[in-house]
Amino acid sequence: MAGGNRILEDAARVAGGALETIAGLRREAEGIVQHRIDKILSGMDLVTRDEFDAVKEMAATARMDNERLAIRLAELEKNLSKPIRKKAPKSRKTPSKSSDSKKS
């Protein structure tokens, strides 16, 4: 039975080596695919996440400013459509001649 054990040990080593080889091939294939993807993406002139987030924040700020200005414009237009009332100048009371004659 020592011969049978040896055959099983050899078969186990061959199977282990095959699994290691397959794992190595898998890692190599992943590396090649990753390299190709990086090469394709670098040629596409894409923006980074940081640049995208910065522009997204700028757009949100601009949208809020636009809404605030639209509300302010509506208020100004509302005030402009109201009729303008001119205040009558205050009349000055001039002393009458009769009161001047009494003083003399």
N, CA, C and O atoms as a GROMACS GRO file, in nm:
protein
  416
    1MET      N    1   0.081  -0.120   0.000
    1MET     CA    2   0.000   0.000   0.000
    1MET      C    3   0.084   0.125   0.000
    1MET      O    4   0.033   0.234  -0.022
    2ALA      N    5   0.211   0.111   0.024
    2ALA     CA    6   0.298   0.228   0.021
    2ALA      C    7   0.301   0.288  -0.118
    2ALA      O    8   0.313   0.409  -0.132
    3GLY      N    9   0.290   0.205  -0.220
    3GLY     CA   10   0.288   0.254  -0.358
    3GLY      C   11   0.161   0.332  -0.386
    3GLY      O   12   0.164   0.431  -0.459
    4GLY      N   13   0.049   0.288  -0.329
    4GLY     CA   14  -0.079   0.357  -0.348
    4GLY      C   15  -0.079   0.493  -0.283
    4GLY      O   16  -0.134   0.590  -0.336
    5ASN      N   17  -0.014   0.499  -0.162
    5ASN     CA   18  -0.002   0.628  -0.093
    5ASN      C   19   0.080   0.727  -0.175
    5ASN      O   20   0.049   0.846  -0.185
    6ARG      N   21   0.186   0.673  -0.232
    6ARG     CA   22   0.275   0.758  -0.309
    6ARG      C   23   0.203   0.813  -0.433
    6ARG      O   24   0.222   0.930  -0.470
    7ILE      N   25   0.124   0.732  -0.496
    7ILE     CA   26   0.048   0.777  -0.613
    7ILE      C   27  -0.049   0.888  -0.574
    7ILE      O   28  -0.063   0.987  -0.645
    8LEU      N   29  -0.116   0.871  -0.461
    8LEU     CA   30  -0.211   0.973  -0.414
    8LEU      C   31  -0.139   1.103  -0.378
    8LEU      O   32  -0.188   1.212  -0.407
    9GLU      N   33  -0.021   1.088  -0.316
    9GLU     CA   34   0.056   1.209  -0.282
    9GLU      C   35   0.099   1.283  -0.408
    9GLU      O   36   0.091   1.405  -0.416
   10ASP      N   37   0.145   1.207  -0.507
   10ASP     CA   38   0.186   1.267  -0.634
   10ASP      C   39   0.066   1.333  -0.703
   10ASP      O   40   0.079   1.442  -0.759
   11ALA      N   41  -0.048   1.269  -0.700
   11ALA     CA   42  -0.169   1.325  -0.761
   11ALA      C   43  -0.211   1.453  -0.689
   11ALA      O   44  -0.253   1.550  -0.752
   12ALA      N   45  -0.198   1.453  -0.555
   12ALA     CA   46  -0.233   1.573  -0.478
   12ALA      C   47  -0.138   1.687  -0.511
   12ALA      O   48  -0.182   1.802  -0.522
   13ARG      N   49  -0.009   1.657  -0.527
   13ARG     CA   50   0.088   1.761  -0.563
   13ARG      C   51   0.059   1.816  -0.703
   13ARG      O   52   0.066   1.937  -0.726
   14VAL      N   53   0.028   1.727  -0.794
   14VAL     CA   54  -0.003   1.771  -0.931
   14VAL      C   55  -0.128   1.859  -0.930
   14VAL      O   56  -0.132   1.962  -0.997
   15ALA      N   57  -0.232   1.819  -0.855
   15ALA     CA   58  -0.356   1.897  -0.846
   15ALA      C   59  -0.329   2.032  -0.782
   15ALA      O   60  -0.380   2.134  -0.828
   16GLY      N   61  -0.250   2.035  -0.675
   16GLY     CA   62  -0.215   2.162  -0.609
   16GLY      C   63  -0.137   2.254  -0.702
   16GLY      O   64  -0.163   2.374  -0.707
   17GLY      N   65  -0.042   2.195  -0.775
   17GLY     CA   66   0.034   2.274  -0.872
   17GLY      C   67  -0.055   2.329  -0.982
   17GLY      O   68  -0.037   2.443  -1.026
   18ALA      N   69  -0.151   2.248  -1.026
   18ALA     CA   70  -0.244   2.293  -1.130
   18ALA      C   71  -0.330   2.409  -1.079
   18ALA      O   72  -0.355   2.505  -1.151
   19LEU      N   73  -0.374   2.398  -0.954
   19LEU     CA   74  -0.455   2.507  -0.896
   19LEU      C   75  -0.374   2.635  -0.884
   19LEU      O   76  -0.425   2.744  -0.911
   20GLU      N   77  -0.248   2.622  -0.843
   20GLU     CA   78  -0.161   2.740  -0.833
   20GLU      C   79  -0.139   2.803  -0.970
   20GLU      O   80  -0.137   2.925  -0.985
   21THR      N   81  -0.122   2.717  -1.070
   21THR     CA   82  -0.103   2.766  -1.206
   21THR      C   83  -0.227   2.838  -1.256
   21THR      O   84  -0.218   2.944  -1.318
   22ILE      N   85  -0.342   2.779  -1.230
   22ILE     CA   86  -0.468   2.842  -1.270
   22ILE      C   87  -0.487   2.976  -1.199
   22ILE      O   88  -0.530   3.073  -1.260
   23ALA      N   89  -0.455   2.981  -1.069
   23ALA     CA   90  -0.467   3.106  -0.994
   23ALA      C   91  -0.371   3.211  -1.050
   23ALA      O   92  -0.406   3.328  -1.060
   24GLY      N   93  -0.250   3.169  -1.086
   24GLY     CA   94  -0.154   3.261  -1.146
   24GLY      C   95  -0.202   3.314  -1.280
   24GLY      O   96  -0.186   3.432  -1.310
   25LEU      N   97  -0.260   3.226  -1.360
   25LEU     CA   98  -0.316   3.268  -1.489
   25LEU      C   99  -0.430   3.368  -1.470
   25LEU      O  100  -0.444   3.465  -1.544
   26ARG      N  101  -0.510   3.341  -1.367
   26ARG     CA  102  -0.622   3.432  -1.338
   26ARG      C  103  -0.571   3.570  -1.301
   26ARG      O  104  -0.622   3.670  -1.351
   27ARG      N  105  -0.469   3.576  -1.213
   27ARG     CA  106  -0.412   3.705  -1.174
   27ARG      C  107  -0.352   3.777  -1.294
   27ARG      O  108  -0.368   3.898  -1.309
   28GLU      N  109  -0.284   3.702  -1.378
   28GLU     CA  110  -0.223   3.762  -1.497
   28GLU      C  111  -0.329   3.816  -1.593
   28GLU      O  112  -0.314   3.924  -1.649
   29ALA      N  113  -0.437   3.739  -1.611
   29ALA     CA  114  -0.546   3.783  -1.698
   29ALA      C  115  -0.613   3.909  -1.642
   29ALA      O  116  -0.644   4.002  -1.716
   30GLU      N  117  -0.634   3.912  -1.511
   30GLU     CA  118  -0.692   4.031  -1.449
   30GLU      C  119  -0.602   4.153  -1.469
   30GLU      O  120  -0.651   4.262  -1.497
   31GLY      N  121  -0.473   4.133  -1.455
   31GLY     CA  122  -0.378   4.242  -1.476
   31GLY      C  123  -0.382   4.295  -1.618
   31GLY      O  124  -0.380   4.416  -1.640
   32ILE      N  125  -0.389   4.204  -1.715
   32ILE     CA  126  -0.395   4.244  -1.855
   32ILE      C  127  -0.524   4.321  -1.884
   32ILE      O  128  -0.522   4.425  -1.949
   33VAL      N  129  -0.636   4.267  -1.834
   33VAL     CA  130  -0.765   4.334  -1.855
   33VAL      C  131  -0.765   4.472  -1.789
   33VAL      O  132  -0.812   4.569  -1.849
   34GLN      N  133  -0.714   4.481  -1.668
   34GLN     CA  134  -0.709   4.610  -1.598
   34GLN      C  135  -0.624   4.710  -1.675
   34GLN      O  136  -0.660   4.827  -1.687
   35HIS      N  137  -0.511   4.664  -1.726
   35HIS     CA  138  -0.421   4.751  -1.804
   35HIS      C  139  -0.493   4.802  -1.929
   35HIS      O  140  -0.484   4.920  -1.962
   36ARG      N  141  -0.564   4.714  -1.998
   36ARG     CA  142  -0.637   4.753  -2.119
   36ARG      C  143  -0.748   4.853  -2.087
   36ARG      O  144  -0.768   4.950  -2.160
   37ILE      N  145  -0.819   4.828  -1.979
   37ILE     CA  146  -0.926   4.920  -1.939
   37ILE      C  147  -0.868   5.057  -1.905
   37ILE      O  148  -0.922   5.158  -1.948
   38ASP      N  149  -0.759   5.061  -1.829
   38ASP     CA  150  -0.694   5.188  -1.795
   38ASP      C  151  -0.650   5.262  -1.920
   38ASP      O  152  -0.666   5.384  -1.930
   39LYS      N  153  -0.595   5.188  -2.017
   39LYS     CA  154  -0.549   5.249  -2.141
   39LYS      C  155  -0.667   5.308  -2.219
   39LYS      O  156  -0.656   5.419  -2.273
   40ILE      N  157  -0.778   5.237  -2.225
   40ILE     CA  158  -0.896   5.286  -2.297
   40ILE      C  159  -0.952   5.409  -2.228
   40ILE      O  160  -0.984   5.508  -2.294
   41LEU      N  161  -0.964   5.404  -2.095
   41LEU     CA  162  -1.021   5.516  -2.021
   41LEU      C  163  -0.933   5.640  -2.026
   41LEU      O  164  -0.984   5.752  -2.030
   42SER      N  165  -0.801   5.621  -2.026
   42SER     CA  166  -0.712   5.737  -2.031
   42SER      C  167  -0.722   5.808  -2.166
   42SER      O  168  -0.697   5.928  -2.173
   43GLY      N  169  -0.757   5.738  -2.270
   43GLY     CA  170  -0.774   5.799  -2.401
   43GLY      C  171  -0.909   5.866  -2.420
   43GLY      O  172  -0.930   5.934  -2.521
   44MET      N  173  -1.001   5.848  -2.326
   44MET     CA  174  -1.136   5.902  -2.340
   44MET      C  175  -1.151   6.042  -2.282
   44MET      O  176  -1.258   6.101  -2.293
   45ASP      N  177  -1.048   6.097  -2.220
   45ASP     CA  178  -1.052   6.232  -2.164
   45ASP      C  179  -1.169   6.250  -2.066
   45ASP      O  180  -1.249   6.342  -2.080
   46LEU      N  181  -1.176   6.162  -1.969
   46LEU     CA  182  -1.281   6.167  -1.868
   46LEU      C  183  -1.237   6.254  -1.751
   46LEU      O  184  -1.118   6.273  -1.729
   47VAL      N  185  -1.335   6.307  -1.677
   47VAL     CA  186  -1.303   6.389  -1.560
   47VAL      C  187  -1.285   6.300  -1.438
   47VAL      O  188  -1.334   6.187  -1.433
   48THR      N  189  -1.212   6.354  -1.341
   48THR     CA  190  -1.193   6.279  -1.216
   48THR      C  191  -1.314   6.300  -1.127
   48THR      O  192  -1.395   6.390  -1.152
   49ARG      N  193  -1.325   6.220  -1.025
   49ARG     CA  194  -1.436   6.232  -0.931
   49ARG      C  195  -1.432   6.367  -0.859
   49ARG      O  196  -1.536   6.428  -0.837
   50ASP      N  197  -1.311   6.413  -0.824
   50ASP     CA  198  -1.298   6.542  -0.756
   50ASP      C  199  -1.346   6.656  -0.845
   50ASP      O  200  -1.417   6.746  -0.798
   51GLU      N  201  -1.309   6.652  -0.973
   51GLU     CA  202  -1.354   6.756  -1.065
   51GLU      C  203  -1.506   6.751  -1.081
   51GLU      O  204  -1.572   6.855  -1.083
   52PHE      N  205  -1.561   6.632  -1.091
   52PHE     CA  206  -1.706   6.617  -1.105
   52PHE      C  207  -1.778   6.672  -0.983
   52PHE      O  208  -1.876   6.746  -0.997
   53ASP      N  209  -1.730   6.638  -0.864
   53ASP     CA  210  -1.793   6.686  -0.741
   53ASP      C  211  -1.785   6.837  -0.730
   53ASP      O  212  -1.880   6.901  -0.683
   54ALA      N  213  -1.672   6.897  -0.771
   54ALA     CA  214  -1.657   7.042  -0.765
   54ALA      C  215  -1.757   7.110  -0.857
   54ALA      O  216  -1.820   7.209  -0.818
   55VAL      N  217  -1.773   7.060  -0.978
   55VAL     CA  218  -1.867   7.119  -1.073
   55VAL      C  219  -2.011   7.097  -1.027
   55VAL      O  220  -2.096   7.184  -1.045
   56LYS      N  221  -2.036   6.984  -0.968
   56LYS     CA  222  -2.171   6.955  -0.916
   56LYS      C  223  -2.207   7.054  -0.806
   56LYS      O  224  -2.320   7.103  -0.801
   57GLU      N  225  -2.112   7.083  -0.717
   57GLU     CA  226  -2.135   7.180  -0.609
   57GLU      C  227  -2.156   7.320  -0.666
   57GLU      O  228  -2.243   7.394  -0.620
   58MET      N  229  -2.077   7.356  -0.766
   58MET     CA  230  -2.094   7.488  -0.829
   58MET      C  231  -2.232   7.500  -0.893
   58MET      O  232  -2.295   7.605  -0.884
   59ALA      N  233  -2.279   7.395  -0.957
   59ALA     CA  234  -2.411   7.396  -1.020
   59ALA      C  235  -2.522   7.409  -0.916
   59ALA      O  236  -2.619   7.481  -0.938
   60ALA      N  237  -2.507   7.340  -0.804
   60ALA     CA  238  -2.609   7.350  -0.698
   60ALA      C  239  -2.613   7.492  -0.641
   60ALA      O  240  -2.720   7.545  -0.614
   61THR      N  241  -2.495   7.552  -0.621
   61THR     CA  242  -2.490   7.689  -0.571
   61THR      C  243  -2.552   7.785  -0.670
   61THR      O  244  -2.627   7.874  -0.631
   62ALA      N  245  -2.522   7.768  -0.798
   62ALA     CA  246  -2.579   7.855  -0.901
   62ALA      C  247  -2.730   7.839  -0.907
   62ALA      O  248  -2.802   7.938  -0.927
   63ARG      N  249  -2.780   7.718  -0.890
   63ARG     CA  250  -2.924   7.694  -0.893
   63ARG      C  251  -2.992   7.765  -0.775
   63ARG      O  252  -3.098   7.826  -0.792
   64MET      N  253  -2.932   7.758  -0.657
   64MET     CA  254  -2.990   7.826  -0.539
   64MET      C  255  -2.988   7.977  -0.559
   64MET      O  256  -3.085   8.045  -0.525
   65ASP      N  257  -2.878   8.030  -0.613
   65ASP     CA  258  -2.869   8.174  -0.639
   65ASP      C  259  -2.975   8.216  -0.741
   65ASP      O  260  -3.038   8.321  -0.726
   66ASN      N  261  -2.995   8.135  -0.843
   66ASN     CA  262  -3.093   8.164  -0.945
   66ASN      C  263  -3.234   8.168  -0.886
   66ASN      O  264  -3.313   8.257  -0.918
   67GLU      N  265  -3.266   8.073  -0.800
   67GLU     CA  266  -3.398   8.070  -0.737
   67GLU      C  267  -3.417   8.192  -0.646
   67GLU      O  268  -3.524   8.253  -0.645
   68ARG      N  269  -3.312   8.227  -0.570
   68ARG     CA  270  -3.320   8.344  -0.482
   68ARG      C  271  -3.340   8.471  -0.564
   68ARG      O  272  -3.420   8.557  -0.526
   69LEU      N  273  -3.269   8.485  -0.673
   69LEU     CA  274  -3.281   8.604  -0.758
   69LEU      C  275  -3.417   8.609  -0.827
   69LEU      O  276  -3.471   8.717  -0.848
   70ALA      N  277  -3.472   8.493  -0.864
   70ALA     CA  278  -3.604   8.489  -0.926
   70ALA      C  279  -3.710   8.539  -0.827
   70ALA      O  280  -3.802   8.612  -0.865
   71ILE      N  281  -3.697   8.499  -0.702
   71ILE     CA  282  -3.792   8.546  -0.599
   71ILE      C  283  -3.777   8.697  -0.580
   71ILE      O  284  -3.877   8.769  -0.571
   72ARG      N  285  -3.654   8.744  -0.575
   72ARG     CA  286  -3.629   8.888  -0.557
   72ARG      C  287  -3.683   8.967  -0.676
   72ARG      O  288  -3.742   9.074  -0.658
   73LEU      N  289  -3.664   8.916  -0.797
   73LEU     CA  290  -3.715   8.983  -0.917
   73LEU      C  291  -3.867   8.990  -0.914
   73LEU      O  292  -3.925   9.092  -0.950
   74ALA      N  293  -3.931   8.882  -0.873
   74ALA     CA  294  -4.077   8.881  -0.866
   74ALA      C  295  -4.125   8.986  -0.766
   74ALA      O  296  -4.224   9.055  -0.793
   75GLU      N  297  -4.057   8.999  -0.653
   75GLU     CA  298  -4.095   9.101  -0.554
   75GLU      C  299  -4.077   9.241  -0.610
   75GLU      O  300  -4.162   9.328  -0.590
   76LEU      N  301  -3.966   9.264  -0.679
   76LEU     CA  302  -3.940   9.396  -0.737
   76LEU      C  303  -4.043   9.429  -0.845
   76LEU      O  304  -4.090   9.543  -0.852
   77GLU      N  305  -4.078   9.333  -0.927
   77GLU     CA  306  -4.180   9.356  -1.030
   77GLU      C  307  -4.315   9.383  -0.968
   77GLU      O  308  -4.392   9.465  -1.018
   78LYS      N  309  -4.344   9.315  -0.858
   78LYS     CA  310  -4.471   9.337  -0.788
   78LYS      C  311  -4.475   9.479  -0.732
   78LYS      O  312  -4.577   9.548  -0.743
   79ASN      N  313  -4.364   9.523  -0.673
   79ASN     CA  314  -4.359   9.659  -0.620
   79ASN      C  315  -4.363   9.762  -0.731
   79ASN      O  316  -4.418   9.871  -0.711
   80LEU      N  317  -4.308   9.732  -0.845
   80LEU     CA  318  -4.306   9.825  -0.956
   80LEU      C  319  -4.444   9.841  -1.017
   80LEU      O  320  -4.476   9.947  -1.070
   81SER      N  321  -4.526   9.738  -1.011
   81SER     CA  322  -4.660   9.744  -1.070
   81SER      C  323  -4.759   9.820  -0.981
   81SER      O  324  -4.868   9.855  -1.026
   82LYS      N  325  -4.723   9.844  -0.857
   82LYS     CA  326  -4.811   9.920  -0.769
   82LYS      C  327  -4.810  10.066  -0.813
   82LYS      O  328  -4.706  10.118  -0.853
   83PRO      N  329  -4.926  10.134  -0.806
   83PRO     CA  330  -4.927  10.276  -0.843
   83PRO      C  331  -4.843  10.357  -0.744
   83PRO      O  332  -4.844  10.332  -0.624
   84ILE      N  333  -4.773  10.452  -0.799
   84ILE     CA  334  -4.689  10.536  -0.715
   84ILE      C  335  -4.771  10.654  -0.668
   84ILE      O  336  -4.830  10.726  -0.749
   85ARG      N  337  -4.776  10.674  -0.540
   85ARG     CA  338  -4.850  10.786  -0.482
   85ARG      C  339  -4.750  10.894  -0.447
   85ARG      O  340  -4.655  10.872  -0.373
   86LYS      N  341  -4.775  11.010  -0.502
   86LYS     CA  342  -4.690  11.121  -0.467
   86LYS      C  343  -4.748  11.188  -0.345
   86LYS      O  344  -4.869  11.214  -0.336
   87LYS      N  345  -4.662  11.216  -0.253
   87LYS     CA  346  -4.708  11.283  -0.132
   87LYS      C  347  -4.727  11.430  -0.164
   87LYS      O  348  -4.642  11.494  -0.226
   88ALA      N  349  -4.840  11.481  -0.122
   88ALA     CA  350  -4.867  11.623  -0.144
   88ALA      C  351  -4.775  11.702  -0.052
   88ALA      O  352  -4.756  11.666   0.064
   89PRO      N  353  -4.717  11.810  -0.104
   89PRO     CA  354  -4.630  11.890  -0.017
   89PRO      C  355  -4.712  11.949   0.097
   89PRO      O  356  -4.828  11.987   0.080
   90LYS      N  357  -4.650  11.956   0.211
   90LYS     CA  358  -4.720  12.012   0.326
   90LYS      C  359  -4.739  12.162   0.304
   90LYS      O  360  -4.647  12.234   0.265
   91SER      N  361  -4.859  12.204   0.328
   91SER     CA  362  -4.886  12.347   0.306
   91SER      C  363  -4.838  12.426   0.426
   91SER      O  364  -4.858  12.388   0.541
   92ARG      N  365  -4.773  12.537   0.395
   92ARG     CA  366  -4.726  12.623   0.502
   92ARG      C  367  -4.834  12.725   0.532
   92ARG      O  368  -4.894  12.785   0.443
   93LYS      N  369  -4.856  12.741   0.654
   93LYS     CA  370  -4.956  12.840   0.693
   93LYS      C  371  -4.887  12.976   0.697
   93LYS      O  372  -4.788  12.997   0.768
   94THR      N  373  -4.942  13.064   0.622
   94THR     CA  374  -4.889  13.200   0.623
   94THR      C  375  -4.975  13.284   0.715
   94THR      O  376  -5.097  13.270   0.718
   95PRO      N  377  -4.912  13.367   0.786
   95PRO     CA  378  -4.992  13.450   0.876
   95PRO      C  379  -5.087  13.538   0.796
   95PRO      O  380  -5.050  13.599   0.696
   96SER      N  381  -5.208  13.544   0.843
   96SER     CA  382  -5.307  13.625   0.773
   96SER      C  383  -5.290  13.772   0.810
   96SER      O  384  -5.227  13.805   0.910
   97LYS      N  385  -5.346  13.857   0.729
   97LYS     CA  386  -5.334  14.001   0.751
   97LYS      C  387  -5.406  14.044   0.877
   97LYS      O  388  -5.366  14.140   0.943
   98SER      N  389  -5.510  13.975   0.909
   98SER     CA  390  -5.584  14.015   1.025
   98SER      C  391  -5.505  13.992   1.153
   98SER      O  392  -5.515  14.070   1.248
   99SER      N  393  -5.428  13.884   1.155
   99SER     CA  394  -5.349  13.859   1.276
   99SER      C  395  -5.233  13.958   1.283
   99SER      O  396  -5.188  13.993   1.392
  100ASP      N  397  -5.183  14.005   1.166
  100ASP     CA  398  -5.075  14.103   1.166
  100ASP      C  399  -5.125  14.237   1.216
  100ASP      O  400  -5.052  14.310   1.284
  101SER      N  401  -5.244  14.270   1.183
  101SER     CA  402  -5.299  14.399   1.225
  101SER      C  403  -5.325  14.404   1.374
  101SER      O  404  -5.320  14.511   1.434
  102LYS      N  405  -5.352  14.291   1.431
  102LYS     CA  406  -5.378  14.287   1.574
  102LYS      C  407  -5.249  14.309   1.651
  102LYS      O  408  -5.250  14.364   1.760
  103LYS      N  409  -5.139  14.266   1.595
  103LYS     CA  410  -5.012  14.282   1.662
  103LYS      C  411  -4.969  14.427   1.663
  103LYS      O  412  -4.899  14.467   1.756
  104SER      N  413  -5.005  14.504   1.571
  104SER     CA  414  -4.959  14.640   1.564
  104SER      C  415  -5.033  14.729   1.651
  104SER      O  416  -5.004  14.849   1.655
   0.00000   0.00000   0.00000
